[in-house]
Amino acid sequence: MDIAFSIVFFYVLIVLSLGSYAAAFTVRWPIKSLYLWQKEAHQLLSLPFTEKEIFLNKTRSHCPSCHHPLIWRDLIPLVSYLFLLGKCHYCKQPISYRYPAIELLHLIFCLPLMWLFQDPYQLLLHTLLVSSLITAAAIDAEYKLIPDECTVVIFACALLIHIDKQTLESSILGLLISYGFLYLLHWFYLNIRKQEGIGLGDVKLVGALGSWLGLTGLAPLLLYASLIGILYTAALNKNKMEQIAFGPFLILSSILVFYF
């Protein structure tokens, strides 16, 4: 279908802005989560906790090197990074590549949605879902943790998508069977082999992906994720004993299953 340039341009701005927020979330979520875990651990052990409370989500964007607040011209997705040559406007320290990388991934994986969905409601839900997938993959790749916030958004969008399409039964079956299968694997490794073969974060993620892709998408989802993981380990993981995050492989596989 033909789409007006103005509509494409407006959607690109929305997607890049969403990518910019997602990139900031991948920085702020681990810091805040670590603070909350430490606080809870001290409370459980009845130990004093003197760390200052962190509310990064309520602070203005700033340079992590010089802490100078950033203004609008420093925060234009992709454009600011290119214009500033990847360096802070104030202290000239390098800016992390995660920001343009996540923004660009949003553009690559979300832009084709415009040609798949004429319904703005379906387009919105799929855009939020794909954005949450990219965000979860970025955090899991670095910290081996999958935020529940991302999983909840994926699951909620998936349910709303299938309710609108009147295919809720397929979504629920995909959720129950995918979650149940992965949870059994988790239980088997933990109780029989006495090691964690797959984390609960991955189990919850697969449940959410199953609710999105439906029962028919479960087999190719796990197959492609396993193949991508094997190829990655063989080609790039030099230390074969090092534990790698499985979430990014699941997420890439889910996007491939969805599009192809």
C-alpha angles and dihedrals in degrees: 000000000000115000123194115249091234091058092048091048092050092048091049089054091051093048094048091048089050089050091051091053091046091052091052090047091055088058100041101040097063092047094050093042092052090051092050093047092051091048092050092047092052091049092051090051092043090238125146115259115203102167114126113252113256122221101171092156089063097049127088119256109270141170110273090215105047097012091226111157113250123231128211096274089057093053105053105126113252092341096073092047092052094042092050091044090236095301134111113263091225110035099019092229116146117270115227113262089224091086099058091034095057092041090051092047089054090053094047097047100034103042095070088059089076090067094044100051127044090175109089091209093057090043091053094048094048091047092053090045095051091045090054090049092054092046093050092047092052094051095043092049091055104032104019088236130116113208114233087219090066093045092050092051091048092049094045093049091047092053093047090048092053094042089055091047091044091236098115093132091062090049095051092046090049090050097048098044097042094046093043093049094049093043090054089052090049091050093046095053093043098047104027104032094028094229136093107254096172128013126237089243089062090046092055091044092053089049090054092045090049090054089053101043097033129222095303091057096055099082097048090042093058094037096053093042090053093047093048090048092051092048091048092050093048095046108031112012100087093175100061092188093059114106113240130200113255095194097083090052091050091048095048089047092051091052091049091049091048097049101035 
